[in-house]
Amino acid sequence: MQRGPPLKKFSFRFSRKITAAVFLLLLGIFSLFCLKTRPFSSWDTRFEAFTRQLFCQELSSNTLNLHYTLAYPEKYNIENYSISLGSMKPQNLQENFDSIKALKKQLERFPASKLSTENQMVYDILRLQFATELSSENCYLLQEPLSPNLGIQAQLPALLAEYTFRTPADVKDYLSLLTSLPDYFKEIQQFEQEKSRQGLFMSDDSAERTVQQCKEFCEDLNSHYLSETFKDRVQKLTELKVISKKQRDSYIKTHEKILKNCVFPAYKSLAQSLEKLKGSGKNQGGLCHLPEGKKYYAYLIKSSTGDYRSVREIQKHLYQQLFLDFEEIQNLVQKDPDIFTKAAQLPQTASSSPEQMLDYLSRVMTDDFPKLTVKDYEVKYVPDSMEEFSSPAFYLTPPVDTLTPNTIYINQSTTVSDVQRFTTLAHEGFPGHLYQTVYFGKQDCPPIRHLLGCSGYVEGWATYVENMAYEYSCCFLQTDPEVMEFLRLNRSVTLCLYSILDIGIHDTGWNLQTVQELLKSFGITDENACREIFQYIVENPANYLKYYLGFLNFTALKSNVQEIQGTDFNLKLFHQNLLEIGPAPFPIVKKYLLMRY
């Protein structure tokens, strides 16, 4: 949740992607499942029963995932579940791979050719994700749950602060989750200790940043934002007469006690444990300097971006795109030598409200995207106490069974121009995350699809439409189209450059000096900025790639369809097909997209 390096403007988004640490805790329950299915059931019926059971079992294993995925789990017969944040025990993580193999065998008993097209897509996604997870079997200790920007300790406070209370049971689940935090963090400490023993612990810089974050979380205990947000939520239940004032006061008293005795001590203990491990990290650079590091990085690219090309192919594509964008920038400069000055002189303070921008975006996009009515969405502002740990803006996904609330949060501590605010809201709202989430949520797809997400699709889509928003902004902001095109290309070059650095650091082994030299050639000479960019990419491998590679994949898909259709190409229909297919790895998106043409 912390702000990223200079020029970073990425959204925070709660991920429901099934991971080895959560989804693959399933044991042999499914090995007998299909055998118990009635013999006259169709293959589709059996497969749908299998995936529905998979869906329910996965959600039952992690209460936070469950709550953010389903508002009313009882409608899916998910009841009497254990309260848990999952497990980070090293031995459990290793055992998960046996579960993956068993599930993969179970899946392959279904004849894909006899399934409906929709079920074939689910089959293809599951099979690919199982194979991808198994490719990391010997390097699971290279995962890092505690990165300063995107780690568990950074994201958990926001997820807890936004945990919706609809019933008294929700409040009780939330309080139980808080009491489970010490044990969960203890497992993370044991995981980090094992990494340390094997020479895989994080660098001192990363450890210190994480320690400081934990310490800052525990400041101002008497007016902590978790206390304030909890009081607000139970007060709303009181006003709705869901709970009594007496219950409200009891909950508040219990919550304060749990924060004092469980939550804050868990963060302090985590900080102390990391301080003791400082100095044991042997690597200050990318993953390639660690045993199996290149293999793990290749796995990360596939699992997080959904792009299954080789690293070299991806790297070549990035360089080609960088040169193309740079050439276009040069053409604009030759046409108008003052374009740099004009871009710099654009107003640096936002003059229009986020609501006005979102309303305009929702109307102007209808020429290029299928119609979708979202009656109730809201813009909120990050509480002052959370501003330091929050992105400039973020959209928090609603449960799939209600598709509400739809809320975009703005961090007012971040000063942005009208252009930046406009394109950010396109990324988070229309036609970005909010629009894509609700559109896919309205499709009649198997429940398991809501857990088989792909960050490259989700963030790539938002980056793709953000790229289009520069053109949309010309009329609303009354700006020169060529200046907007210059800013669009500059944004693309920045993300492309960071993506190239990501591969250079983690696959090739670039050090800080190499990174500084490359950034200097692009006009970034501030040593602190270069160091921050380097450190961020070291701590968050493949993170930039899921945005930019996702964007490039959507652009390539559009070119594929344009080549097939020629003058008959319809942009709105193209977008409709992509939205209906929904989040999936790009080889699967391409397969089922081209089937429609």
N, C-alpha and C positions, 0 to 999 in steps of 0.2 A: 504494500500500500504506500510505501514511501515514494516520493517523487524520484523519477529516474534521471538520467543524465541530461545535459543541455539539449534542447530541441525535442525532447521526448514528450509526446502528447498521446499516450496510449490509454485506453480505457481499462478500468478494473472490471472484471467480469467473473462471477462465481462459476467455476468449471464443474460440470457434471460428467466429464469424460471418465469412463470406467478405467481405472488404473489397476495395476497389479497389486497395489497395497490395499485396495478396497474390494473391487469387484471380484477379484480372483481369490477371495477367501472361501469361496464356495468349495465344498468338498465333494464327496461322492453322491450327494443327494440326487444328482441328475443322471447318474449312470444307470439307475433303474427306472427313471421316470417314463421314458418312452415305452419301456416294456410293459408298463402298467396301463398304457393307453388302450382303449377299446380297439380290437382288431379291425372293426369296420370303419374306423375314423379315417378321413382322408389325410394325406401327407400334410396338407396345409393346416388342417385342424390340429394335428399332432405337433407340428412345428410352432404354431401360434401358442399352444399350451406350454410348450417348452420355453419359449422366449418370455412368455408372461410370468412363468415361475421364476425365470432368471431375473426378470425385472424386480419382482417382489423380494426375492432373496437378497439381491444386491442392496436395495434400499433399506432392508431390515438390518443390515450389518453396519450402517452408519447413520446416526440420527440426524446429523446436520444435513447430509445429502437428502435424507428422507423429507425433512421439513422444507427444504428449498425446492424440492421436486414436486411434492404433493401437499396440497392444503388439507385434503381429506383422505388419508391413507386407508381408512376403514372401507372405503368404496372399492378398494383393490384387495380387500381381505387381509390387509396388513395391520394386525393388531397384536397386542402383548409382545411387542418387540423390546429387545434389550437396549438400554441407553448406552451409546458408544460413539466415540470419535474415530473408531477404527483401531488399527494396530501398527506399530512401527518396530516391533521386536524383530531383530535381524533373522532369527531362526524362522519366524513366521513368514517373512518376506521370501526366504529361500524355499520354504515349503509351498509357497503359492504356485511355483512353476509346475509342480506335480499336478496341482488342480487345473492349471491351464491345459496341460497335456490331456487330462481326462476329459475336460470340456471339449477340447478340439476333436477328440475321438468321437464323443457323443454327437457333436454337430455333424461330423462327416458321415454319420449313419443315415442322415436325411439325403435323399436324391434331389439335388438342387434343380434338376431339369423338370421335376414333377411338381415343383412349387410355383405359386403365382409369381408374377413379376415383382410385386411388392415384397413378398417373402424371399425371393431370390436375392433382392438387394440386401435385406437384413442378413441373409446367409453369407453373402459376399463380404459384408462389413465385418461380421463376427470372425469369419475365417481369416481375413487379413489382419485384424487386430490381434487375434490369438497368435498368429505367426510372428507378428511384430514384437509382441511382448516376450515370446520365447527367444527372440534374437538377443535379448539383454540378460539371459539367464546367468551368465558368468560375471556380470558387472553391475549387479543391482546395488552394490555398496557405493557406486559412483553417484547415485542420486543424492541430491542435497535438499532436505526438507526445510532448511533454515536460512535461505538466502535473504539478505537484508531487505530487498525490495519485494520479492514475491513469495517469501517463505511462509510457512504455517503461522509462525509467531507474528508476522506482519499482517496477514489477511484475516486471521481469526477474530481479532477485536471488532472489525467492521461487520463480519458475518454475525457475531453475537449481538452487536448493537442494532442490526437490522432484522433480527429474528422476530418474525411476526407472531403476535399473540391473537388467536381467534377464539380460543377456548381455555378454560382453566387447565386442561391437559397440556396445552402448549407451554404454559408457564411452568408447570411441574417438569416437563421434559427439559426445558431450558435450564432450570435450576439443577437438575440431575446432570446435565452436560457439564455445567460448571464444576460440580463436585468430582467429575471424572477427569478433569484437566490435569491435576497433579500426576496421576498414574500415566496419562498419555504423554505428558512432557517427560516423565521419567523414562519411558520407552524411547523417546527421541534422544535423550541423553545417552542411553545405552547404545543406541545406533551410532551416535557421533563418537562415542568411546571406542567402538569397534572400528570405525573408520580411522580413528587416530592410531590404533594398534597396528593397522595395516598400511600406515603412511598415506592415508587418503583424506585426512582432515583438511578443512578449508584453510585459506591463508590467514595470517594474523590480521590483515586489514579487514577481511570479511568477518572474522570472529569479533573484532572490536566493534564494528558497525552493528552487528547483531546484538552484542552485549549492551551497547548504549541504547539501542531501541528498546530492549527489555527493561532497562532501568527507567527510561523515560515513560514507559507505559505505567510504571508503578509510582510515578510522581502524582502529587495532588490527590491523595487517597480520599480526602474528605469531600471532594467535588469532582469525582472521576466521571468521565462521559458515559461509562457503562452504568453507573448509578443513575445519571440523569435520564438516559434513554430508557432504562428499565422503568423508572417512575412514570415517564410519559406513556409508555405502553400499557402499564396496568391501570393508569388513570383512565385511559380510553375504554378499557374493558369495564371499568366502574361506571363511566358515563353511559355506556351501552347496556348497563344493568346485567352484564354477563357475570360479574362478581360483585360482592358487597364491599362497602368501605372497610369493613372489618377484615375481609380477606385481602383486600389491597394492602392494608397496613401490615398484615402478617407477612405477605409476600415481600414487601419492601424490607422489612426487618430481617427476614431470612436471606434475602439477596445480599444485603450489606454484610451479613455474617459470613456468607460463602465467599464473597470477594476478599474479605479480610483473611479468612482461614484457608482458602483453597487457591483462588485465582492469582492473587498477588504473590503469595509464596511460591507458586509454580513458576511464574516468570522470574522471580528472584533466584530460585534454584537453578533454572535454565541458564541464567546469566553467569552464576557462580561456576557451573559445570563447564561452560565454554571458556571462561577465564582460565580455568585449570588446564584446559587442553591447548590453549594458545602456545605457539612455539612448536607444536608437533606436526603442523602442516608442512609438507615438503615441496608443495607446488604453489607458486605465485601466479601462474599463468593459466593457459587453457587446458581442456581435458586431454589433449593429445600427449601431454607430458606424464600422464598417469597410465599404469598398466590397463590395457583394454580400453583406453580413453577414446581412441578413434572409433572403435566399434560402438561404444556407448553413444558417442556424438551422432553417428550415422543413425542409430536407433532413435535418438531424440528428434532428429529431423523428420523421420518417418512418422513417429507417434504424435508429434505436436503440430507439424505442418500438413500432414497428409500428402506430402510430395514424396514419391517413391523413386525418383531418379537418383543416380549416383551423386556423390558430393561434387565430383568434377563437372558433371553435366550442369548441376545447379550453379556452380561457380562460374562456368562459362556463360550461362544465361544472364547472370547478374552483371558481368562485365559488359556484355553486349547491350543490356538495357541502360547501363550507366553511360556508355558512349553515345547511344541514341538520344538520351535525354540531354546530355551535354551539347550535342550537336544542335538540338532544337533551341537550347538556351542561347548558343552562339548566334543562331539565325535571328532570334529576337533582338539580341543586342546590336547586331549589324543593322537591323531595320530601324531600331530606336536606341541609340547610344545612352539615352537618359533613363532607360527603363529601370536600372538599379535605383536611381534617385527617386523615381516615381513610386516604386514599391516601398522604399524606406520612408516616404512622406505620407503614406496612408495613415489614417487615424489609429493611434495605439490604444485608445480606450473604447470599450464597447458602448455604443450609443443606443442599441436596440436590446430589448429584453430577450431572454432565452425563449420565452413563450411565443413572442412575435416571430422569431426565427423558425421555431418548430412548426408553427402554423403555416408559415409561408412554404417551408420545405414540404410539408404534407400535401400542399396543393400543387406546387410546381412539378413535383416528381411524377404526377399521374400520367404525363405524356410518355414516360419511359418505364414505368413500373405498374403492375396490376393494382387495381383499387383495393384498399383495405381500410375499413372503418375501425378506428381505435377511439372509443368514446371518452374513456377516462385515463389520461396520463397526466403526470404531475412533475414539475420541476421543483426540487428541494435544494437546499444549501447545506453543505457539510457543516456540522457543528464546529464551533471555533476550536474546541479541544481535540478534534480529529483532523483538522486541516493539514497539520504537518505530515500526517501519515497517509494522506489520501491523494489520489491522482487528480489532475485538473478537472476531470469529469468522469463519471462512470454511470452505467446502467446496470441495475441489479435485476437479474432475470426473475420473473414470477413463477409460481408453481404451474405445472403444465395442465392441471385439472381446473384452474380458474383463469389463467392468463392475465391475472391482475394481482396486485397492483403493478402498474408500469410507471416506474419512477426513475428520472434522470437526476443525478446529483451534480451540483456545481461547486467547485472548490473556490471560494472567493479570495483566498490568499494568493491565488495565481492570477497575475495580471495578463490579460490577453487582449488582442485587437479584435475588431469586428470580424475580420476575415478568419482569424483563428477560432473565435467562438462559433461562427457559422459552420465552418467545416467540422469542428468538433461535434456539434450537435447533429450534423448529418451522420457522422460516424456512430454516435450513441443512439440517435433517435430515428429520424426519417431521412433516407431509406435504409438506415443502418441497423444496429442491434435490435432496437425496440420493434421496428417494422419486421425484420427478418424473423425474430423470435415469435411474434404473434402470428405472422402469416403461416409459418410452419406448424405452430401449435394448433391452428385451425384445420390442418389436414387430418384426415382420418387414417392415421398411421399406427402401427403397432406400438404399444407403450415403450418397448425396449429401445425404439429409435431415439427417445428423449434422453437415453443414457449413452448412446453410441455417438456422441458428438465428436466433432473434429475442430480443434482450435484454428487450424489453418483455413478451414471453410468459414468459420464464424468471424474471425478477425480479418481474414482476407476479404470477405464480403464487405465488412465495415470500411476497410481501407479502399476497396474498389469504389464504393459509392461516395466516400469522402473525396476521392479523386474527381468524381463527377461534380461534386458540390461547388468546386471553384467556378465552373461555368454557371451554375444556378445562382451564385452570389452576385454576378454582375448586375442584374436588374435590381435585386433587393438592396444591395449596398451602393448602387449607382457608381460602379467602378469600371475602369478601362478593361475590356476583355483581354487585351494583350498583357496587361500587368497581372491579371488573374492567371493567365496561362504561364507567365514567368514564375509566379509563386507556386503554381501546381507542379511545374517541373522541378523547382528548387526543393519542394517537399519530397518528390519522388527520388531525386538524387541523394538527399539526406538519408532516407530509409534504405536505399540501395547501398549506399556507402557503409552504413552500419551493418547491413547484412553481409557485405563482403568482409568487413572486419570480424564478424562473428565466425565465419568459416576460417579466416586467416588465423585467428587466435586459437580456435578449438581444434582445427584439423591440421593446419600447417605449422602452428607453433610460434606465431608472431608475438614478440614481446612488446613492452611499452614503447621502447624507442622506435620500433618499426611502425607501430600505430601512430605515434606522434609525427613521423615523417610523412606518412600517407595523409593524415589529417591536415598537415601544414600545406600540402600541395592543393588542398581544397579551401584554403584560407582560414582554417581553424588552428590558431597559433598559441592560444592560451594554454599553458602547461597544466593548470588545474582542471580545465575543461577536458583536455585530452586524457588526463589521468582518470577523471570520473567516468568518461566514456569507456575506457579500457576496463576499469574495475567493474562497471555495470555489466559489460558483456561477459567478463570472466565469471561473474556470479550468476548470470542468467543465460546459459547457453541455449541457442536456437530461439530465444524469445522474439528477437526482431524478425527472424525468418518466418514465423507464423503469420505475421502481418504482411510482410512484403512478398514472400513467396506465394502466400494465399492470393494476394492482389494480382501477381503475375499469372497465376494459374487461371483466374477468372478472365483475365485479358486474353490469354491463349485460347480458352474455350470459346470466347466470342469470335476470335479469328477463325477457329475451326468451323463454327456454324456459318459464319459469313461466307467462307469459301465454298461450303456445301450449297447454300441457298442463293448466293449471288445477290441480284437485285430484289429477290423476294424476302431478304432478311428483315425480320421484324424484331426490334430491340425489346419491346415490351413482352412479346411472347418468349423471347430468349430468357429474360429475367424471370418470367412466370415459371418456366420449366425448371430453372435452377432452384427457385424458391420451393417448388413442389417436391423436388428430389430431396432437398434439405441437407443438413450437415453430414458429410461423409468424406472419407479419403478421396483425393482427386482422381485416381484411376477409376474408382467406382462412379464418381460423379460424371466423369467423361463417358464411361460405358453406357450409363442409363440416359444421359442427355442425348447422345448421338442416336440412340434407339428411337428417339422422338422425331428425328428428322429423316 
